[in-house]
């Protein structure tokens, strides 16, 4: 995939900046959805199957994802590459901008609020977890729950709070 110019911003935009690519990455990173069906049915935005197939192909061609070979009776599993893991700070920055400048539900914004409050060290720790999960890197030792477990707990607490009558 040759970018239209040598500008690094343009090159990144050509790979990542369509409506669906970052949402697919969001669902892989935060939802651990690594199979086509899980990505298709798990997206709250309702991605169409042909669009999902196209974005997965683009992300693979760009070196952001890999596709495991499907063996008989099993589905292919998508994994982040190191380049894909390095999109987390980009997704984090976009989410922070969205918190500041876009409306949304408290429940759906809770993950971003948690990450913002936890700070850059949390993002690094989460990237290490993603390396272990997607690249087979040895997990780094840490005290307490993994970053994904802390995020899930924050989202569950926000959902429970949203379900309570006022």
Secondary structure by P-SEA (a helix, b strand, c coil): cccccccaaaaaaaccccccaaaaaaaaaccccccaaaaaaaccccccaaaaaaaaaaaaaacccccccccccccbbbbbccccccaaaaaaaaaaaaaacbbbbcccaaaaaaaaaacaaaaaaaaaaaaaacccccccccccccaaaaaaaaaaaaaaaaaccc
